[in-house]
């Protein structure tokens, strides 16, 4: 389970560097996300640009991450691929999560070049 993160301007961007969030990695995903959000700034953006597939276990893990963030911390999603965006719409999770077209749209800064 490969997740990386960058902190900038009072927020944390977590990049999921996996093509799938499914039953095989759902528990590891949730555990790693917990460790990255426990002491995170009050706003966390999850960059999903590399994720091409989410099954029901993966969706459950993403929802569990939302529930496990500390009080006062927001967990938002960004850069969903078409397939993952469709899953979010079909399951109505697009009404539960704040979803942004891109990390830059969510933050107003180019995280890749932020110091």
Beta strands, then each sheet from edge to edge (+ up, - down):
strand 1: 3-8
strand 2: 11-16
strand 3: 20-21
strand 4: 43-47
strand 5: 53-54
strand 6: 74-78
strand 7: 99-100
sheet 1: 1+ 2- 4- 6- 7-
sheet 2: 3+ 5+
end
